[in-house]
Amino acid sequence: MTQRFIEAMRLMRCSDPQQREDGFFLLWPHAGEHVGELIAEFRDEDDEDHGFRCRLLELIVEARSLSALPLLTELAEGEDEAFRYWALRGLRRLPGQEARQVLWRARPEEG
């Protein structure tokens, strides 16, 4: 874990909205370097701070890493609409047949 990642997580957990944004944008250009850590943070975080988890997910999507495919698949098939939105967005950005198959399964039923 880099010092940048540690500092960004500290800022993103602050109560001050500007500090939260500062932490988010500290990681934004480096999300791909920290995708494993971001996924771990997302999974370890409790559901109390839904907004924080959404921001983590947004960074995971920005990483555009195939290592996020299992998490994005799980969330695309889940009930949480915000997580589902970000997961589908992330899947659209990933290369490969597996991501396309998840997107196909996740499309709304016509009726």
C-alpha positions as CSV (number, residue, x, y, z in Angstrom):
1,M,0.0,0.0,0.0
2,T,1.5,3.3,-1.0
3,Q,1.5,6.5,1.1
4,R,-0.7,8.1,-1.5
5,F,-3.4,5.4,-1.1
6,I,-3.3,5.6,2.6
7,E,-3.7,9.4,2.5
8,A,-6.5,9.2,-0.1
9,M,-8.4,6.7,2.1
10,R,-8.0,8.9,5.2
11,L,-9.3,12.0,3.3
12,M,-12.2,10.1,1.7
13,R,-13.3,9.0,5.2
14,C,-13.3,12.6,6.5
15,S,-16.5,14.3,7.4
16,D,-15.5,17.4,5.4
17,P,-16.9,17.1,1.9
18,Q,-14.0,19.0,0.3
19,Q,-11.5,16.6,1.9
20,R,-13.5,13.6,0.7
21,E,-13.3,15.1,-2.9
22,D,-9.5,15.7,-2.4
23,G,-8.9,12.1,-1.5
24,F,-11.0,10.9,-4.4
25,F,-9.1,13.0,-6.9
26,L,-5.8,12.1,-5.4
27,L,-6.5,8.5,-6.4
28,W,-8.4,9.1,-9.7
29,P,-5.4,9.2,-12.1
30,H,-3.8,6.2,-10.2
31,A,-6.8,4.0,-9.8
32,G,-5.3,1.3,-12.0
33,E,-2.3,1.0,-9.7
34,H,-4.5,0.4,-6.7
35,V,-7.4,-1.7,-8.1
36,G,-6.7,-4.6,-5.8
37,E,-6.6,-2.3,-2.7
38,L,-9.8,-0.5,-3.8
39,I,-11.6,-3.8,-4.2
40,A,-10.5,-4.9,-0.8
41,E,-11.6,-1.6,0.8
42,F,-15.0,-1.9,-1.0
43,R,-15.5,-5.4,0.3
44,D,-14.3,-4.6,3.9
45,E,-16.4,-1.4,4.2
46,D,-19.7,-1.7,6.0
47,D,-22.9,-0.6,4.5
48,E,-23.3,2.4,6.7
49,D,-21.5,4.8,4.4
50,H,-23.1,4.0,1.0
51,G,-21.7,7.1,-0.6
52,F,-18.1,6.1,0.3
53,R,-18.6,2.7,-1.2
54,C,-20.0,4.3,-4.4
55,R,-16.9,6.5,-4.6
56,L,-14.7,3.4,-4.2
57,L,-16.7,1.7,-6.9
58,E,-16.3,4.7,-9.2
59,L,-12.5,4.4,-8.8
60,I,-12.6,0.7,-9.4
61,V,-14.5,1.4,-12.7
62,E,-12.0,4.0,-13.6
63,A,-9.2,1.4,-13.3
64,R,-10.6,-0.6,-16.2
65,S,-9.0,-3.7,-14.9
66,L,-10.2,-7.3,-15.6
67,S,-9.3,-8.1,-12.0
68,A,-12.5,-6.2,-11.1
69,L,-14.7,-8.5,-13.2
70,P,-15.8,-10.7,-10.3
71,L,-16.9,-7.8,-8.2
72,L,-18.6,-6.0,-11.1
73,T,-20.4,-9.1,-12.1
74,E,-21.7,-9.6,-8.5
75,L,-22.8,-6.0,-8.3
76,A,-24.4,-6.0,-11.7
77,E,-26.6,-8.9,-10.7
78,G,-27.4,-7.4,-7.2
79,E,-30.3,-5.4,-5.9
80,D,-28.5,-2.1,-5.0
81,E,-29.3,0.3,-7.9
82,A,-26.3,2.6,-7.3
83,F,-23.8,-0.3,-7.2
84,R,-25.6,-1.8,-10.2
85,Y,-25.2,1.4,-12.2
86,W,-21.5,1.6,-11.6
87,A,-21.0,-2.1,-12.2
88,L,-22.7,-1.9,-15.6
89,R,-20.7,1.1,-16.5
90,G,-17.5,-0.7,-15.5
91,L,-18.4,-3.8,-17.5
92,R,-19.0,-1.7,-20.6
93,R,-15.4,-0.5,-20.3
94,L,-13.8,-3.9,-20.0
95,P,-12.6,-5.9,-22.9
96,G,-13.5,-9.5,-23.5
97,Q,-16.4,-11.8,-23.9
98,E,-17.0,-12.4,-20.2
99,A,-17.9,-8.8,-19.6
100,R,-20.2,-8.8,-22.6
101,Q,-21.9,-12.0,-21.3
102,V,-22.6,-10.3,-17.9
103,L,-24.0,-7.2,-19.7
104,W,-26.2,-9.5,-21.8
105,R,-27.6,-11.3,-18.7
106,A,-28.1,-8.0,-16.8
107,R,-30.2,-6.2,-19.5
108,P,-33.7,-5.5,-18.5
109,E,-36.5,-7.9,-19.6
110,E,-38.7,-6.5,-22.3
111,G,-42.3,-6.9,-21.7
